[in-house]
């Protein structure tokens, strides 16, 4: 690793082909289905072009490109934090639809042309390709080599059909100079994630994504496409911090920062390891009691920071926010957390009036108690009634849930034998509760 990193740095110092002005944003090409700005900051989506239908604009008629670009850009409207606050995206459409609705996908030659145009016409420093071709192609390989020569990093998805087709390689992800990205599910490489050409893995299961629909709500997506966009966002943030990095240096820095999560060292399933923005939270440290919980939930796409660098562990968790965590943790069934929680009986009767308010510690216990019933967990084990000195302050409906949560190691006091039922649940506490609940559920 050190030799590789040293060689990469030398390449950057010798090349320095891309001196970046401080005022210039990091441009990231998204070779995809276009980008809709209905729920994105239009100022951060620069003019690109439609390579499938040149007379058309780059509006996303499919939804895939918006979902991937939104992971990098974030959406203030939908509550999705940006991974790269100083980046802009350039949509290059290689996937569209005919007026009949039938998909129109570009071939390897069109993808190769898009790569060259991203470099030469649009001045992009990173190229995100959340798609692939299931065979090597000379024109595509030449375009990949050209981007490398010009110091431009290509990040591409390794594919989602490992279970059905484990020997399939997707290009350009399988080319050596490309960062091939697999999906991480919180425990390892996702079952669907390809195993050929994997450089790193990133969160790729139940990821909150921006939609191209008019309805202003996030959707949850799973796949290496979204893990790929996640890595592009992290790389864009790294490049904004050090614009002198060329493709080789950026790759080396990325691989060096990846956390080993598979077999020791480099392995086919996880490559060099997990790329996680949680590792970059300035307010989350290895010695913190909530550190492992935050990293676990971030890697699984269940919980994000309030920005790409800040988790805000002491911030208050809202009622709606806590319901959303529970919803994501069980696979995000249905269309929305509020609908799911009401239909399943997880939410309290007066939840509609309290969604925006902070959730108290005792109400969180009640929600977990109801959620445990939804999961089919055993709820008979209880702590003694006097386990907490302030038990007289518990509301009637919270007594049993708190006793159950305490007996199962899910909830602990804020101090010796003190529960603090009316105190607002913090974000760090919420993260820890979910990981303890998962452990109790087995």
C-alpha positions as CSV (number, residue, x, y, z in Angstrom):
1,X,0.0,0.0,0.0
2,X,2.8,2.5,0.9
3,X,4.7,1.7,-2.3
4,X,1.5,2.2,-4.3
5,X,0.7,5.5,-2.6
6,X,4.3,6.8,-3.1
7,X,4.2,5.9,-6.8
8,X,0.8,7.6,-7.1
9,X,2.0,10.8,-5.5
10,X,5.1,10.9,-7.8
11,X,2.7,10.6,-10.8
12,X,0.8,13.6,-9.5
13,X,3.9,15.6,-9.0
14,X,5.3,14.8,-12.4
15,X,1.9,15.2,-14.2
16,X,0.2,18.2,-12.6
17,X,-1.8,18.5,-15.7
18,X,-4.8,19.9,-14.0
19,X,-4.0,23.0,-12.0
20,X,-7.3,23.9,-10.4
21,X,-8.2,27.5,-9.5
22,X,-9.4,27.8,-5.9
23,X,-12.7,29.3,-7.0
24,X,-13.4,26.4,-9.4
25,X,-15.9,23.8,-8.1
26,X,-15.1,20.1,-8.5
27,X,-17.0,19.0,-11.6
28,X,-18.3,15.5,-11.5
29,X,-19.8,14.0,-14.7
30,X,-22.7,11.6,-14.3
31,X,-22.9,9.4,-17.3
32,X,-26.4,8.2,-16.6
33,X,-30.1,9.0,-17.4
34,X,-29.8,12.8,-16.8
35,X,-30.6,14.8,-13.7
36,X,-33.9,16.4,-12.6
37,X,-33.6,19.5,-10.4
38,X,-37.1,19.3,-8.9
39,X,-35.6,18.6,-5.5
40,X,-32.0,19.5,-6.1
41,X,-30.1,22.8,-6.1
42,X,-30.2,23.8,-9.8
43,X,-27.2,26.0,-9.3
44,X,-25.1,22.8,-8.7
45,X,-26.2,21.1,-11.9
46,X,-24.3,22.4,-14.8
47,X,-25.3,22.2,-18.5
48,X,-24.5,18.8,-20.0
49,X,-25.9,17.1,-23.0
50,X,-28.1,14.2,-24.2
51,X,-25.9,11.8,-26.2
52,X,-28.9,9.4,-26.9
53,X,-31.2,12.1,-28.3
54,X,-29.1,15.2,-29.1
55,X,-32.1,17.4,-29.6
56,X,-33.4,16.6,-26.1
57,X,-32.4,18.2,-22.8
58,X,-30.8,16.4,-19.9
59,X,-34.0,16.2,-17.8
60,X,-34.2,12.7,-16.2
61,X,-37.1,10.7,-17.5
62,X,-35.9,7.5,-15.9
63,X,-35.0,8.5,-12.3
64,X,-31.7,6.6,-12.0
65,X,-29.4,9.6,-12.8
66,X,-31.3,11.9,-10.3
67,X,-31.0,9.3,-7.6
68,X,-27.3,8.8,-8.0
69,X,-26.4,12.5,-8.5
70,X,-28.6,13.3,-5.4
71,X,-26.4,11.1,-3.2
72,X,-23.5,13.4,-4.0
73,X,-25.4,16.7,-4.0
74,X,-27.8,16.0,-1.2
75,X,-31.2,17.7,-1.0
76,X,-32.1,20.3,1.6
77,X,-35.8,19.9,0.7
78,X,-35.7,16.2,1.3
79,X,-33.4,16.2,4.3
80,X,-30.5,14.4,2.5
81,X,-27.1,15.8,3.4
82,X,-24.6,16.5,0.7
83,X,-21.5,14.3,0.5
84,X,-19.6,16.9,-1.5
85,X,-20.6,20.5,-0.6
86,X,-18.1,22.0,-3.1
87,X,-19.0,19.9,-6.1
88,X,-21.2,20.4,-9.2
89,X,-22.5,17.7,-11.5
90,X,-22.5,17.6,-15.3
91,X,-25.2,15.2,-16.7
92,X,-24.2,13.3,-19.8
93,X,-27.2,11.3,-20.9
94,X,-26.5,7.7,-22.1
95,X,-29.7,6.2,-20.9
96,X,-33.1,7.7,-21.9
97,X,-36.5,6.5,-23.0
98,X,-38.3,6.6,-26.4
99,X,-41.7,8.5,-26.5
100,X,-43.3,5.1,-26.0
101,X,-41.5,4.6,-22.7
102,X,-39.2,1.9,-24.0
103,X,-35.7,2.2,-22.6
104,X,-33.0,3.6,-25.0
105,X,-29.5,2.7,-23.7
106,X,-26.2,3.7,-25.2
107,X,-23.5,1.2,-26.1
108,X,-19.9,1.0,-25.2
109,X,-18.9,3.4,-28.0
110,X,-21.4,6.0,-26.7
111,X,-20.0,5.6,-23.2
112,X,-16.5,6.0,-24.5
113,X,-17.5,9.3,-26.2
114,X,-19.2,10.5,-23.0
115,X,-16.0,9.9,-21.1
116,X,-13.9,11.9,-23.6
117,X,-16.4,14.7,-23.6
118,X,-16.5,14.8,-19.8
119,X,-12.7,15.4,-19.9
120,X,-12.3,17.6,-23.0
121,X,-15.5,19.6,-23.2
122,X,-16.7,19.9,-19.6
123,X,-13.5,19.8,-17.6
124,X,-14.7,17.2,-15.2
125,X,-12.2,15.9,-12.6
126,X,-14.3,12.8,-11.6
127,X,-16.6,10.7,-13.8
128,X,-19.3,8.7,-12.2
129,X,-20.6,5.7,-14.2
130,X,-23.3,3.9,-12.3
131,X,-23.8,1.4,-15.1
132,X,-21.7,-1.0,-17.1
133,X,-21.1,-3.1,-20.2
134,X,-20.8,-6.9,-19.7
135,X,-17.9,-7.2,-22.1
136,X,-14.5,-5.4,-22.6
137,X,-14.5,-3.0,-25.5
138,X,-11.5,-1.4,-27.2
139,X,-13.0,2.0,-27.6
140,X,-14.1,2.1,-24.0
141,X,-10.7,0.9,-22.8
142,X,-9.0,3.6,-24.8
143,X,-11.3,6.3,-23.4
144,X,-10.6,5.0,-19.8
145,X,-6.9,5.2,-20.5
146,X,-7.3,8.7,-21.9
147,X,-9.1,9.9,-18.7
148,X,-6.3,8.4,-16.7
149,X,-3.6,10.2,-18.7
150,X,-5.5,13.5,-18.2
151,X,-5.6,12.9,-14.4
152,X,-9.4,12.3,-14.3
153,X,-10.7,9.7,-12.0
154,X,-13.4,7.2,-13.2
155,X,-15.7,5.6,-10.5
156,X,-18.0,2.8,-11.7
157,X,-20.4,0.2,-10.3
158,X,-19.5,-3.5,-10.4
159,X,-23.1,-4.7,-11.0
160,X,-25.9,-6.2,-9.1
161,X,-26.3,-9.8,-10.4
162,X,-23.7,-11.7,-8.4
163,X,-26.2,-14.2,-7.1
164,X,-27.4,-15.1,-10.6
165,X,-24.2,-14.5,-12.6
166,X,-21.1,-14.6,-10.3
167,X,-18.6,-14.7,-13.1
168,X,-19.8,-11.6,-15.0
169,X,-17.5,-8.6,-15.1
170,X,-18.8,-5.2,-15.9
171,X,-16.8,-2.5,-17.7
172,X,-15.5,0.1,-17.1
173,X,-15.4,-1.0,-13.4
174,X,-13.2,-4.0,-14.2
175,X,-10.5,-1.9,-15.8
176,X,-7.4,-1.4,-13.5
177,X,-7.4,2.4,-13.4
178,X,-11.1,2.6,-12.6
179,X,-12.4,2.6,-9.0
180,X,-14.9,-0.3,-9.1
181,X,-17.5,0.0,-6.4
182,X,-19.5,-2.8,-4.7
183,X,-22.4,-2.4,-2.2
184,X,-22.0,-2.8,1.5
185,X,-25.0,-4.0,3.6
186,X,-23.7,-3.3,7.1
187,X,-22.1,-6.7,7.6
188,X,-20.1,-7.2,4.4
189,X,-20.6,-7.1,0.6
190,X,-24.3,-7.3,-0.3
191,X,-25.4,-10.6,-1.7
192,X,-26.2,-9.0,-5.0
193,X,-23.0,-7.1,-5.3
194,X,-20.5,-8.2,-8.0
195,X,-17.2,-9.6,-7.0
196,X,-15.1,-8.8,-10.1
197,X,-13.3,-5.5,-10.3
198,X,-14.1,-4.4,-6.8
199,X,-11.7,-1.7,-5.5
200,X,-13.9,-0.6,-2.5
201,X,-17.4,-1.0,-1.1
202,X,-19.7,1.7,0.1
203,X,-23.2,1.9,1.6
204,X,-25.5,0.5,-1.0
205,X,-28.6,-0.9,0.8
206,X,-31.7,1.2,1.6
207,X,-30.0,4.5,0.7
208,X,-32.1,7.6,0.9
209,X,-32.2,9.0,-2.6
210,X,-33.7,11.9,-4.5
211,X,-36.5,11.3,-6.9
212,X,-37.4,12.8,-10.3
213,X,-41.0,12.8,-9.3
214,X,-43.0,15.8,-8.3
215,X,-43.7,14.4,-4.8
216,X,-41.3,15.9,-2.3
217,X,-40.1,12.8,-0.4
218,X,-37.0,10.7,-0.5
219,X,-37.0,7.1,-1.8
220,X,-34.9,4.3,-0.6
221,X,-32.7,2.5,-3.2
222,X,-30.3,-0.4,-3.1
223,X,-27.6,-1.3,-5.6
224,X,-24.0,-0.8,-6.6
225,X,-25.1,2.3,-8.6
226,X,-25.8,4.2,-5.3
227,X,-22.6,2.9,-3.6
228,X,-20.7,4.2,-6.7
229,X,-22.2,7.6,-6.4
230,X,-21.4,7.6,-2.7
231,X,-17.7,7.0,-3.5
232,X,-17.7,9.7,-6.1
233,X,-19.1,12.1,-3.5
234,X,-16.3,11.2,-1.1
235,X,-13.7,11.6,-3.8
236,X,-15.1,15.0,-4.8
237,X,-14.8,16.1,-1.2
238,X,-11.2,14.8,-1.1
239,X,-10.4,16.6,-4.3
240,X,-11.9,19.9,-3.1
241,X,-9.6,19.7,-0.1
242,X,-6.6,19.0,-2.3
243,X,-7.1,20.1,-5.9
244,X,-3.6,19.0,-6.9
245,X,-4.5,15.3,-6.7
246,X,-4.5,13.5,-10.0
247,X,-6.4,10.3,-10.6
248,X,-3.7,8.0,-9.3
249,X,-3.1,10.1,-6.1
250,X,-6.9,10.3,-5.5
251,X,-7.2,6.5,-5.9
252,X,-4.3,5.9,-3.5
253,X,-5.7,8.3,-0.9
254,X,-9.1,6.6,-1.2
255,X,-7.8,3.1,-0.8
256,X,-5.6,4.1,2.1
257,X,-8.6,5.6,3.9
258,X,-10.9,2.6,3.3
259,X,-11.7,0.5,6.4
260,X,-10.9,-3.2,6.1
261,X,-14.2,-5.0,6.5
262,X,-13.9,-8.2,4.6
263,X,-11.2,-10.8,4.8
264,X,-7.9,-9.3,6.1
265,X,-6.3,-7.2,3.4
266,X,-7.5,-6.8,-0.1
267,X,-10.2,-9.3,-1.1
268,X,-12.5,-9.9,-4.1
269,X,-15.7,-9.0,-2.3
270,X,-14.8,-5.8,-0.6
271,X,-11.5,-4.7,-2.3
272,X,-9.5,-2.4,-0.1
273,X,-12.4,-2.0,2.2
274,X,-15.3,0.3,3.2
275,X,-15.5,3.9,2.1
276,X,-17.7,5.6,4.7
277,X,-18.4,9.3,5.3
278,X,-19.0,8.4,8.9
279,X,-15.2,8.0,9.2
280,X,-15.0,11.7,8.3
281,X,-17.4,13.1,10.9
282,X,-15.4,15.6,12.9
283,X,-17.6,15.1,16.0
284,X,-17.4,11.2,16.1
285,X,-14.2,9.7,17.5
286,X,-13.1,6.1,18.2
287,X,-13.1,6.7,21.9
288,X,-16.8,7.9,21.9
289,X,-19.3,5.4,23.4
290,X,-21.5,5.8,20.3
291,X,-18.7,5.4,17.7
292,X,-19.4,1.8,16.6
293,X,-23.2,2.4,16.5
294,X,-22.8,5.5,14.3
295,X,-20.4,3.7,11.9
296,X,-22.7,0.7,11.7
297,X,-25.9,2.6,10.9
298,X,-24.1,4.9,8.5
299,X,-22.6,2.0,6.6
300,X,-26.1,0.4,6.3
301,X,-27.6,3.6,5.1
302,X,-30.0,3.8,8.1
303,X,-28.6,7.0,9.6
304,X,-26.7,9.9,8.1
305,X,-25.1,13.0,9.5
306,X,-26.6,16.5,9.5
307,X,-24.0,17.2,6.9
308,X,-21.2,15.3,5.2
309,X,-18.8,16.2,8.1
310,X,-21.0,16.6,11.1
311,X,-23.1,14.0,12.8
312,X,-24.3,16.1,15.7
313,X,-24.4,13.4,18.4
314,X,-26.0,15.7,21.0
315,X,-28.7,17.0,18.7
316,X,-32.3,16.1,19.6
317,X,-33.9,13.3,17.6
318,X,-37.4,14.1,16.4
319,X,-40.3,11.8,16.6
320,X,-40.5,11.6,12.8
321,X,-36.7,11.0,12.6
322,X,-36.8,8.1,15.0
323,X,-39.7,6.5,13.1
324,X,-37.7,6.8,9.9
325,X,-34.7,5.0,11.5
326,X,-37.0,2.1,12.6
327,X,-38.5,2.0,9.1
328,X,-35.2,1.9,7.4
329,X,-33.8,-0.7,9.8
330,X,-36.6,-3.2,8.8
331,X,-36.1,-2.7,5.1
332,X,-38.3,0.4,4.5
333,X,-41.5,-1.4,3.6
334,X,-44.2,0.6,1.8
335,X,-44.0,4.1,0.6
336,X,-43.2,6.2,3.8
337,X,-42.2,5.8,7.4
338,X,-45.2,7.6,8.7
339,X,-47.7,5.5,6.7
340,X,-45.9,2.3,7.7
341,X,-45.7,3.1,11.4
342,X,-49.4,4.0,11.6
343,X,-50.5,0.9,9.7
344,X,-48.4,-1.4,11.8
345,X,-49.2,0.2,15.1
346,X,-45.6,1.2,15.8
347,X,-46.5,4.9,16.2
348,X,-48.4,6.3,19.1
349,X,-52.0,7.5,18.8
350,X,-51.1,11.2,18.8
351,X,-48.0,10.8,16.6
352,X,-49.5,13.1,13.9
353,X,-49.4,16.0,16.2
354,X,-45.9,15.4,17.4
355,X,-43.8,14.3,14.4
356,X,-41.7,17.4,14.3
357,X,-41.1,17.6,18.0
358,X,-38.2,15.9,19.9
359,X,-39.0,12.3,21.0
360,X,-38.6,11.8,24.7
361,X,-36.6,8.9,26.1
362,X,-39.7,7.2,27.4
363,X,-41.6,7.6,24.2
364,X,-38.6,6.1,22.4
365,X,-38.9,3.1,24.7
366,X,-42.6,2.8,23.8
367,X,-41.8,3.0,20.1
368,X,-39.2,0.3,20.5
369,X,-41.6,-1.9,22.5
370,X,-44.2,-1.7,19.7
371,X,-41.5,-2.2,17.0
372,X,-40.3,-5.3,18.8
373,X,-43.9,-6.7,18.5
374,X,-43.8,-5.9,14.8
375,X,-40.5,-7.8,14.5
376,X,-41.9,-10.8,16.5
377,X,-39.4,-10.4,19.4
378,X,-40.0,-11.9,22.8
379,X,-41.3,-9.1,25.1
380,X,-41.8,-11.0,28.3
381,X,-38.4,-10.3,30.0
382,X,-38.7,-7.3,32.3
383,X,-36.4,-5.5,34.7
384,X,-37.5,-5.0,38.3
385,X,-39.9,-2.1,38.9
386,X,-37.3,-0.3,41.0
387,X,-34.5,-0.6,38.5
388,X,-34.5,3.2,38.1
389,X,-34.8,5.7,41.0
390,X,-37.0,8.0,39.0
391,X,-39.5,5.3,37.9
392,X,-42.3,7.2,39.7
393,X,-42.0,9.8,36.9
394,X,-42.7,7.3,34.1
395,X,-46.0,7.7,32.3
396,X,-48.4,4.7,32.6
397,X,-47.9,3.5,29.1
398,X,-44.1,3.6,29.4
399,X,-43.6,1.5,32.5
400,X,-43.6,-1.9,30.8
401,X,-41.7,-0.8,27.7
402,X,-38.9,0.7,29.8
403,X,-38.7,-2.4,32.0
404,X,-38.5,-4.6,28.9
405,X,-35.9,-2.4,27.2
406,X,-33.8,-2.3,30.4
407,X,-33.9,-6.0,30.9
408,X,-32.7,-6.6,27.3
409,X,-29.8,-4.2,27.5
410,X,-31.4,-1.8,25.0
411,X,-32.0,1.2,27.3
412,X,-29.7,2.2,30.1
413,X,-29.9,5.1,32.5
414,X,-28.4,8.5,31.9
415,X,-26.6,8.1,35.2
416,X,-26.6,5.6,38.1
417,X,-30.2,4.3,38.3
418,X,-31.7,7.4,36.6
419,X,-33.7,7.0,33.4
420,X,-34.7,10.7,32.7
421,X,-38.0,9.8,31.0
422,X,-38.9,13.3,29.8
423,X,-35.4,14.1,28.4
424,X,-35.1,14.4,24.7
425,X,-33.5,11.5,23.0
426,X,-30.2,12.5,21.3
427,X,-29.0,11.4,17.9
428,X,-26.1,9.4,19.5
429,X,-28.6,7.7,21.9
430,X,-30.9,6.8,19.0
431,X,-28.0,5.2,17.0
432,X,-27.0,3.2,20.0
433,X,-30.6,2.0,20.8
434,X,-30.9,0.6,17.3
435,X,-27.7,-1.4,17.4
436,X,-28.6,-2.7,20.8
437,X,-32.0,-3.7,19.6
438,X,-30.5,-5.5,16.7
439,X,-28.2,-7.4,19.1
440,X,-31.2,-8.3,21.3
441,X,-33.2,-9.5,18.3
442,X,-30.3,-11.8,17.3
